[in-house]
């Protein structure tokens, strides 16, 4: 299919046509959804198309057949089948009404302004980068699990040199696990329903467009949340809840980072909307949509499996067997698909997550038993309510639930943190900090959390029949579970991911529900509710939300693209860590292996492998953020230094992030010089003291960044201070007449010239006076001072010292001279 045709067909086939045709067919048969207005019809059309594209795309990916063309073709076939099933049916689109569309549009514009542009995390050493890079590889190759040919070409004993073994055994390229060591099969972590959409957008517009996946998902999730809230509590509560959710710091942060929790939020709240309508209207098509949403939610994130007992319990709430069957079939299909993928393409990830559960005392069998007990209890409660004393029992149950909620909240917020209990003891307090807290006089009041808990009690007291009961049964267990144990790295906003799909929006809904109900009690209550709502909204601009608006890691996508364009596509690249290795490999197809955990054993082994590649006539490169960690047995020629200057919000534990952390890095590319070239053609070598750590033998402090002017423009440069007795290895260049060594150095601003004794092999060659500004000092080293054998000589720099800070944040230490680079040339 021609590229312009693909771009033209992508949006309607992925986001509109199949869902609209499903609504048309269902309404023709009299059992379909009846949207309340034009806005809901638009959302349901998009939802049906997203459900179809997600499931088809996931099946294609797991069968290693994924491509954008295949996905669009499958969507076109689905659309054709739905059209032919009722060729003469009308569309049944409700007439648009200006006022509700205008309000919905304003909320959507408000959310879009906060959600964009997305954060640019494409590096491979964190979960967001794993999602992006898995999607990029899926778009390029059509498969999720893949055989790495470069890794497979190595003997089995050498493959482990390129694994990252800390915490997760046999881990490869940040979040990519080795599923089959013998065949070098790499299985990316996480579930891949969300990854399918990253792959689709990557196929449409490359790496930068794929970063916008979550922004689109976030807007659809907000629409699902607002419509579900309208169904449960009315228009006013829904509008307020949508605004509060859209503007919350946790929601903005999670939407702008590429993680699967927002796609799970979309599916869960769309499922709650459809389930509520199915229970109220008893229409099978609503039930089928709800079952499909919940079934796909199981495939989106691992934690959604915790909701399976609640999903099954909802079967007891249907008024007809036909609607219950329509709900059960897609839900069962999703559960079966989940079991198959856990045993196949996602097996390494599933085994890892099962191990995490066991480490927290939550073995999967125990969770199944607990879920079964929960089902049995609630089923018995359901049947008990059919007795004559139903009304009294219902009232008693509601009072008991409200009392239990109050008692558990007091315990989790006030008592549990004082008893200890590890990092999970503060979970409810951390959740309260996310939910619009108010600070006064140095005291932080979790106003949003108080409103949410009060709203939940009011919601329970209002009755738990039908849709309200289904929502509470779905939301309550997952809220309680993650308040008890969130099982994630305790960095503050990162830990909020556990609450984002369901728990956090549910609390926002309860807070809005309380304010909306108070506004109905009279003028004074309405004014009080409006004042509280305005206070919460004011916290968006003046409080936590403002801190998450700058773009984290801005420029990293362009940085990786420039680095990939500069590399030799026919060569082999060994990369320090997985940060740059994963996007270079997955998004741009560079032959790259990572070297993590640079232990002496690993470095010796990788050096041996690179030497073997050189002997085979391969072109070999090393990519790092600093120097090379190998011995002088290999020569490395610097080819490229690509700077990256960005920043990100701090990852703070025990409080909300308050500042941004600057990131200054340089990607350096070195070429491994073959022996023949090293022996015959090397006449000049430059040693960058800040980068080439392999050349430093002793007496150097850490690298220091400074600014110099080059033609009037400031230029960032790096150097190192010596401690007065420094030594580094310099090449002899096989020079029969000796070499010339040029030092670019400074004694520091405002410091008188410092005498420096330059020695080679313990023999003093010259004494130079190093002044306060950087300049070059040339010293001639005769051949007699060079070693008779070997390719390296030891250059020593001995000078007086003074006390000072070698870097901005370092403690005071002895400082000799500040050395930028050393140039060695044949004489």
Buried (B, 14 or more C-beta within 10 A) or exposed (E): EEEEEBEEBBEBBBBBBBBBBBBBBBBBEEBBBBBBBBBBBBBBBBBBBBBBBBBBBBBBBBEBEBBBEBBBBBBBEBBEEBBEBBEEBEEBBBEEEEEBBEBBEEBBEBBBEBBBEBBBBBBBBBBBBBBBBBBBBBBBBBBBBBEBEBBEEBEEEBBBBBBBEEEBEBBBBBBBBBBBEEEBBBBBBBBBBBBBBBBBBBBBEBBBBBBBBBBBBBBBBBBBBBBBBBBBBBEBBBBBBBBBBBBBBBBBBBBBBBBBBBBBBBBBBBBBBBBBBBBEBBBBBBBBBBBBBBBBBBBBBBBBBBBBBBBBBBBBBBEEEBBBBBBBBBBEBBBEBBEEBBEBBBBBBBEBBBEEBEEEEBEEEEBEEBBEEBBEEBBEBEEEBEEEEEEEBBEEBBEEBBEEBBEBBEEBBEEBBEEEEEBBBBBBBBBBBBBBBBEEEEEBEBBBBBBBBBBBBBBBEEEBEBBBBBBBBBBBBBBBBBBBBBBBEBBBBBBBBBBBBBBBBBBBBBBBBBBBBBBEEEEEBBEBBEEBBEEBBEBBEEBBBEBBBEBBBBBBBBBBBBBBEEBBEEBBBBBBBBBBBBBBBBBBBBBBBBBBBBEEEBBBBBBEBBBEBBEEEBBBBBBBBBBBBBEEEBBBBBBBEBEBEBBBBBEBEEEBBEEBEEBEBBBBBBBBBBEEEBEEEBEEBBBBBBBBBBBBBEBBBEBBEEEEEEEEEEEEBBBBBBBBBBBBBBBBBBBEEBBBBBBBBBBBEEBEEBEBBBBBEEEEBBEBEBBBEBEEBEBEBEEEBBEEEEBBBBBBBBBEBBEEBBBEEEEEBBBBBBBBBBBBBBE
